[in-house]
Amino acid sequence: MEGILLDISSALFQPFSIGSLTLPNRIVMAPMTRAFSPDGVPGPNVAAYYRRRAENGVGLIVTEGTLINHPAAGSHPDWPNIHGEDALQGWSKVVDAVHKAGGRIIPQLWHIGMMRNIGDPPNPEVRPIGPSGLSLSGVQVTEPMSDSEISAVIDAYAQGAANAQRLGFDGLEIHGAHGYLIDQFLWENTNRRTDRYGGDLVRRTRFAAEVVAACRRAVGPGFPIVFRFSQWKTGHYTVKLAENPDQLAKLLAPLTDAGVDMFHCSTRRYWEPEFEGSPLNLAGWTKKLTGKPTITVGSVGLDGDVVSSLSEGKGAQATHIQLLMERLENEEFDLVAVGRALLADPEWAAKIREGRLSELIPYTPEALNTLV
């Protein structure tokens, strides 16, 4: 088994370039919220956490979600900010640590929108915001965002992008998935607007496209911008923004035109086809329709999908990734994001490369309690 895996895995360890960024291999550390940054400031433990993945061969690290400069962006005092002098100094040390270990790192810019509850910290007096003020379950919680609120949030994304570039990050990722703010604009269940930010599928992409365009203006050409999106939403796992390839093409075109360099296509199980009649997954279809490179993700390196494992209170065994290697060899997608398997085992990439499969550490929910 180990020898076979090494023969197939050659594509996983080939270099890859996008814009000004060259990666030594195709392994990406997926963004995973950790809540170990008191008052929004990442400390030495966060720097060491990311450094360990870099020194063990991860090609690209995407940080946990970093909150943009808006009072309703988050709902936990220990989620890191991408604004404020102390937080930016903390991230500067993270970037230095990863670069010294030979790694590459980009922050994920995040606003949770209506996933925030009234009274949540760190700003309990601030009400959550969303395109129509609707929760993911359709409950009216607040008023729809005004034009001025929309403009302020777009500006905050651009500020986060500029901060990322100034700190020496190697690019940035915009979180447009999983039912958070940008995704709430994309989804018809949470976007009931009748102005230019709502309506049909293309009109619902306007906010996301304006965020991307503002970030592109802030960083200029050549600085990679990744856009993460998903069909599913937190608590709504069978939802599809696009029911067929034609709809997906319409969704992605405005984002591509606005300046996205690469799409990070979040699925629960990377091996599942996205549409009937084709084996392509979401990343495969996205690459085919846009011509842009894509990152696939979804239970990579585990023997089952993470959401089911967590809901059942159990872990997931580290497993071989032969099917993944074959699809990467066939250029269905370009990069592979590893989440919980890499969270539990900082040496995951090195062990895969060296064929040390018997040494892989299984993921268990307890891994969330520490920064290993």
LUMTIGU-39430 format. One record per residue (C-alpha): x, y, z. Coordinates in steps of 0.05 Angstrom, whole numbers, padded with zeros to 5 digits, always signed. Each point is the difference from the previous one (the first is absolute). Layout:
<rs>
XYZ;...
</rs>
This chain:
<rs>
+00000+00000+00000;+00053+00051+00019;+00042-00012-00063;-00062+00006-00044;-00020+00065+00033;+00068+00031-00012;-00002-00019-00074;-00068+00033-00009;+00013+00060+00044;+00051+00034-00045;-00050+00053-00024;-00013+00020+00072;+00072+00022+00008;+00009+00038-00065;+00009+00076+00005;-00056+00047-00019;+00000+00074-00016;-00054+00052+00001;+00014+00074-00009;+00060+00019+00042;-00005-00063+00041;+00037-00065-00012;-00017-00060+00044;+00046-00060+00010;-00058-00049-00003;-00075-00006-00006;-00018-00010+00074;-00040+00056+00032;-00017+00007+00073;-00074+00015+00001;-00025+00058+00043;-00026-00024+00067;-00026+00045+00055;+00040-00011+00064;-00018+00057+00049;+00069+00004+00032;+00012+00075-00012;-00022+00037+00063;-00033+00067-00017;+00012-00015-00073;+00076-00001+00006;+00039-00062-00025;+00058-00016+00047;+00063-00043-00002;-00041-00064+00007;-00037+00017-00064;+00065+00015-00036;+00029-00067+00023;-00063-00037-00021;+00005+00025-00072;+00076-00007-00001;-00005-00074+00017;-00042-00012-00062;+00047+00040-00044;+00063-00036+00024;-00034-00067-00013;-00013+00014-00073;-00068+00034-00008;+00005+00039-00065;-00050+00055+00018;-00032+00018+00066;-00068+00034+00000;-00010+00029+00069;-00061-00006+00042;-00052+00054-00015;+00026+00069+00018;-00053+00052+00016;-00003+00062-00042;-00006+00069+00032;-00075+00001+00012;-00032-00004+00070;-00049-00056-00021;+00052-00042-00036;+00007-00055+00053;-00031-00031+00061;+00059-00023+00042;+00052+00042+00037;+00056-00048-00017;-00009-00002-00075;+00058+00038-00031;-00007+00068-00033;+00033+00024-00064;-00001+00072+00026;+00027+00038+00060;+00073+00010+00018;+00006-00057+00050;-00033-00052-00046;+00040+00022-00060;+00065-00005+00039;-00021-00070+00021;-00013-00020-00072;+00066+00029-00021;+00035-00048+00046;-00042-00058-00027;+00020+00018-00071;+00074+00005+00020;-00003-00068+00035;-00032-00034-00060;+00048+00032-00050;+00061-00019+00041;-00025-00072-00002;-00004+00003-00075;-00076+00006-00004;-00051+00044-00034;-00061+00029+00036;-00062+00041-00017;-00054+00026+00048;-00073-00014-00009;-00042+00063+00004;-00065-00012+00038;-00066+00031+00020;-00053-00047+00028;-00061+00044-00014;-00065-00029+00026;+00036-00060+00031;+00011+00048+00057;-00052+00001+00056;-00026+00062+00034;+00044+00013+00061;+00060-00040-00023;+00069+00024+00020;+00046+00035-00012;-00049+00056-00014;-00066-00021+00032;-00033+00066-00013;+00007-00008-00075;-00054-00035-00039;+00016-00051-00054;-00004+00021-00072;-00020-00035-00064;-00029+00015-00068;-00072-00007+00023;+00009-00007+00075;-00020-00073-00004;+00031-00058+00038;+00019-00062-00039;-00066-00031+00022;-00039+00059-00029;-00016+00037+00064;-00002+00077-00004;+00052+00022+00052;+00021+00070-00022;-00014+00049-00056;+00033-00010-00068;+00069+00032-00009;-00002+00071-00025;+00042+00024-00058;+00046+00035+00048;+00009-00063+00041;+00016-00039-00063;+00051+00051-00021;+00032+00000+00070;+00008-00076-00001;+00030+00000-00070;+00050+00053+00023;+00017-00044+00061;+00015-00059-00046;+00046+00045-00041;+00034+00024+00063;+00012-00072+00021;+00029-00016-00068;+00047+00059+00003;+00021-00020+00071;+00015-00071-00024;+00044+00025-00056;+00036+00049+00046;+00015-00054+00051;+00034-00044-00052;-00054-00052-00009;+00006-00037-00066;-00071+00014-00023;-00069+00000+00031;-00063-00041+00002;-00071+00029+00004;-00049-00044+00038;-00063-00004-00043;-00024-00068+00025;-00039-00037+00053;-00056+00050+00011;+00042+00058+00024;-00011+00072-00023;+00022-00004-00073;-00035-00067-00008;-00064+00031+00029;-00001+00048-00059;+00010-00058-00048;-00056-00044+00029;-00072+00017-00019;-00025-00025+00068;+00038+00056+00036;+00001+00052-00055;-00070+00027-00014;+00023+00068-00023;-00031+00033-00060;+00055+00051-00013;+00064-00010-00039;+00026-00049+00053;-00058-00048-00007;-00044-00036-00050;+00024-00055-00046;+00063-00040+00009;+00045+00049-00037;-00027+00061+00038;+00012-00036+00066;+00074-00005-00018;+00008+00076-00002;+00021+00008+00073;+00052-00056-00005;+00027+00028-00065;+00006+00070+00030;+00038-00029+00060;+00048-00035-00047;+00009+00062-00044;+00013+00043+00062;+00052-00049+00025;+00032-00002-00069;+00005+00076-00002;+00032-00001+00069;+00055-00050-00018;+00010+00012-00074;+00015-00052-00053;+00041-00062+00015;-00019-00008+00073;-00041-00065+00001;-00073+00004+00021;-00035-00065+00016;-00075-00004+00008;-00030-00055+00042;-00071-00021-00014;-00046-00058+00013;-00068-00026-00021;-00017-00023+00071;-00013+00045+00059;+00012-00012+00074;-00060-00041+00022;-00026-00005-00071;+00043-00052-00033;-00042-00017-00061;-00006+00071-00025;+00025+00018-00070;+00012+00071-00024;+00006-00030-00070;-00041-00060-00021;+00037-00011-00065;+00065+00020-00035;-00034+00058-00037;-00021+00031+00066;+00069-00011+00030;+00031+00036-00060;-00046+00059+00011;+00019+00002+00074;+00075-00002-00012;+00007+00046-00060;-00009+00066+00039;+00050-00023+00052;+00051-00018-00052;-00010+00067-00035;+00009+00036+00066;+00069-00028+00011;-00002-00070+00032;+00063-00039-00017;-00020-00067+00030;-00063-00032+00029;+00000-00041+00064;-00060-00046-00009;-00026-00026+00066;-00036-00066+00001;-00013-00050+00056;+00028-00059-00040;+00049+00016-00057;-00015-00066-00035;-00073+00014-00013;-00021+00026-00069;-00033+00069+00000;-00050-00010-00055;-00033-00062-00031;+00032-00027-00063;+00073+00018+00017;+00051-00025+00051;+00027+00071+00009;-00005+00028+00071;-00012+00074+00014;+00073+00018-00009;+00002-00038-00065;-00061+00035-00028;+00025+00068+00023;+00067-00010-00035;-00035-00023-00064;-00048+00059-00001;+00047+00056+00020;+00068-00023-00023;+00026+00021+00068;+00040-00046+00045;-00040-00032+00057;+00010-00030+00069;-00040-00061+00018;-00018-00015+00073;-00045-00045+00039;+00020-00056+00048;+00068-00008-00034;+00040-00052+00038;-00058-00024+00042;-00044-00061-00005;-00065+00039+00003;-00025+00071-00004;+00017+00046+00058;-00070+00027+00011;-00029-00069+00012;+00058-00020+00045;-00009+00061+00044;-00076-00006+00005;+00009-00072+00022;+00053+00019+00051;+00054-00041-00030;+00064+00009-00038;+00023-00022-00069;+00057-00047-00017;+00057+00024-00044;-00006-00037-00066;+00036-00006-00066;-00015+00049-00055;+00012-00040-00063;-00064+00024-00034;+00019+00072+00015;+00068-00010-00032;-00030-00028-00063;-00047+00058-00008;+00056+00049+00012;+00042-00036-00053;-00058+00009-00048;+00001+00075+00014;-00072+00002+00024;+00024+00052+00051;+00067+00030+00018;+00008+00002+00075;-00025-00042+00058;-00022+00030+00066;+00007-00043+00062;-00039+00019+00062;-00012-00044+00061;+00053-00052-00019;+00052+00055+00000;-00028+00032+00063;+00011-00065+00038;+00068-00015-00031;+00047+00058-00017;+00046-00050-00035;-00055-00026-00046;+00032+00027-00064;+00069-00028+00017;-00028-00068+00019;-00039-00004-00065;+00061+00019-00041;+00044-00051+00036;-00052-00055-00002;-00005-00004+00076;-00075-00014-00002;+00001-00043+00062;+00023+00060+00040;-00057+00046-00020;-00038+00026+00061;-00076-00009-00004;-00044+00061+00009;-00043+00004+00063;-00042+00058+00026;+00050+00009+00057;+00049+00028-00051;-00042+00063+00000;+00018+00015+00072;+00074+00015-00011;+00047+00030-00051;+00043-00061-00015;
</rs>
